[in-house]
Amino acid sequence: SDVVALVNVGASLVNINILHQGVSAFTRDINMGGNQFTEEIQKQLNVSYEEAEALKLGGNISTSQSTTEAVVPQEVGAILRSTSESMAIEIQRSIDFYLATAAGLTLSKLVLSGGTAKVAALKDALESTLGTKVEVADPFRKITFNPKEFDPDYLRDLAPVSTVVMGLASRRLGDKPV
């Protein structure tokens, strides 16, 4: 049977919605989010919140503005991996809870969205923890656009944080929530 987990990782909340045969069968919110990654980087590397946020998303901090010496990328990677593993375990617990009540079902894939979906370590941790395929949501996938008017790289970058707004934009007057 087709069981798909939709996981949206916001700044302070993880929303899990499990679909069985295309219908929402289970939802749960977890009090975790992208802020945990930023706070761990900030705490362990003694950098500002802004610097930590830039490092989380793969950027560099300029050493002239920074109070720290050059940050070793391996340190950031290790923090992202350990925080991702903790989050993946919490997400797995919720999915396992649902699967325990739904006899004989297994998870076929997980679709990841939200700003923290850009943290590659989270996708990797979810794949290894859950043993299933994880894809980052792209609500623009089936939308045609003129690349002269819209930068494809910019849309790719925005995709994980655009799922809710694209879902709302695709609704029609009179639609009822499922």
C-alpha positions in Angstrom: 0.0 0.0 0.0 1.1 3.5 -0.8 2.2 5.4 2.4 3.9 8.7 2.0 5.1 11.0 4.8 5.0 14.8 4.2 7.4 16.4 6.6 7.6 20.2 6.8 10.5 21.5 8.9 9.8 25.1 10.0 11.9 27.3 12.2 10.4 25.9 15.5 8.0 23.1 14.5 8.1 19.9 12.4 4.7 19.1 10.8 4.2 15.5 9.8 1.3 14.4 7.6 1.1 10.8 6.6 -0.9 10.0 3.5 -2.3 6.5 2.9 -3.4 6.0 -0.7 -3.4 9.8 -1.1 -5.6 10.6 1.9 -4.4 12.1 5.1 -4.3 9.4 7.8 -2.2 10.8 10.5 -0.8 14.2 11.6 1.6 15.2 14.3 3.6 18.3 15.2 7.0 18.0 16.9 8.5 21.0 18.8 11.8 21.0 16.9 12.9 22.9 13.9 15.6 24.7 11.9 16.3 27.0 14.9 17.9 24.1 16.7 20.6 23.8 13.9 21.3 27.5 14.1 21.4 27.6 18.0 23.8 24.6 18.1 26.2 26.2 15.6 25.9 29.5 17.5 26.6 27.8 20.9 29.4 25.4 19.8 31.3 27.8 17.5 30.6 31.0 19.5 29.3 33.0 16.6 26.3 35.3 16.2 22.8 34.1 15.3 23.2 35.6 11.8 26.6 34.0 11.3 25.2 30.6 12.5 22.2 30.9 10.1 24.6 31.6 7.2 26.8 28.6 8.1 23.7 26.4 8.5 22.7 27.0 4.9 26.2 26.4 3.5 27.4 30.0 3.5 30.6 31.4 4.9 31.1 34.1 7.4 33.5 36.9 6.6 36.3 36.8 9.1 36.6 40.6 9.2 33.2 40.9 10.8 33.5 37.8 12.8 34.8 37.6 16.3 36.1 34.1 15.7 38.9 32.7 13.6 38.1 31.0 10.4 35.4 28.3 11.0 36.4 24.9 10.0 33.7 23.5 7.6 34.1 20.0 9.2 32.9 21.5 12.5 29.8 22.9 10.9 29.2 19.6 9.1 29.5 17.6 12.3 27.0 19.9 14.1 24.5 19.6 11.2 24.9 15.8 11.1 24.3 15.3 14.9 21.3 17.7 15.0 19.9 16.1 11.8 20.2 12.6 13.4 18.3 13.8 16.5 15.6 15.2 14.4 15.4 12.2 12.1 14.9 9.9 15.2 12.0 12.1 16.4 10.4 12.0 13.0 10.9 8.2 12.8 9.2 7.8 16.2 6.1 9.5 14.9 6.1 7.5 11.7 6.6 4.3 13.5 3.7 5.1 15.9 1.4 5.4 12.9 2.7 2.3 11.2 2.2 0.3 14.4 -1.5 1.1 14.2 -1.8 0.4 10.5 -1.1 -3.4 10.1 1.1 -4.4 7.2 1.8 -0.9 5.9 5.3 0.4 5.2 6.6 3.8 4.3 7.2 4.2 0.6 8.7 7.7 0.6 9.1 10.9 2.6 8.7 14.3 1.0 10.7 17.0 2.9 9.8 20.7 2.8 10.5 23.9 4.7 13.6 26.0 5.0 15.5 23.3 6.8 15.0 20.9 3.8 18.0 22.8 2.4 20.2 21.2 5.0 21.6 18.2 3.1 22.5 16.4 6.3 18.8 16.2 7.3 17.9 14.5 4.0 20.8 12.1 4.5 19.9 11.4 8.1 16.2 10.7 7.3 17.2 8.3 4.5 19.5 6.3 6.7 17.2 6.4 9.8 14.0 5.5 7.9 15.6 3.3 5.2 13.4 4.9 2.6 13.6 7.4 -0.3 13.5 11.1 0.8 12.8 13.8 -1.8 12.9 17.5 -1.3 9.6 19.1 -2.3 9.5 21.1 -5.5 6.0 22.6 -6.0 7.3 24.4 -9.2 8.1 21.0 -10.8 5.1 21.0 -13.2 4.9 24.7 -13.6 6.2 26.2 -16.9 7.8 29.6 -16.8 9.9 31.9 -18.9 13.5 31.5 -17.7 14.2 35.1 -18.9 11.6 36.4 -16.4 12.3 33.9 -13.5 15.7 32.6 -12.6 15.5 28.8 -12.5 18.2 28.6 -9.8 16.3 31.1 -7.6 13.0 29.1 -8.0 14.9 25.9 -7.1 16.2 27.6 -4.0 12.7 28.8 -3.0 11.0 25.5 -3.8 11.2 23.8 -0.3 9.8 26.9 1.4 7.0 27.5 -1.2 5.0 24.3 -0.7 2.3 25.8 1.5 1.8 29.0 -0.6 1.7 26.9 -3.8 -0.9 24.6 -2.2 -3.0 27.5 -1.2 -2.6 29.2 -4.6 -3.9 26.0 -6.3 -7.2 25.9 -4.3 -10.5 27.0 -5.8 -13.4 28.9 -4.3 -15.5 26.4 -2.4 -12.7 23.9 -1.8 -13.1 22.2 1.5 -10.1 21.3 3.7 -9.5 17.5 3.6 
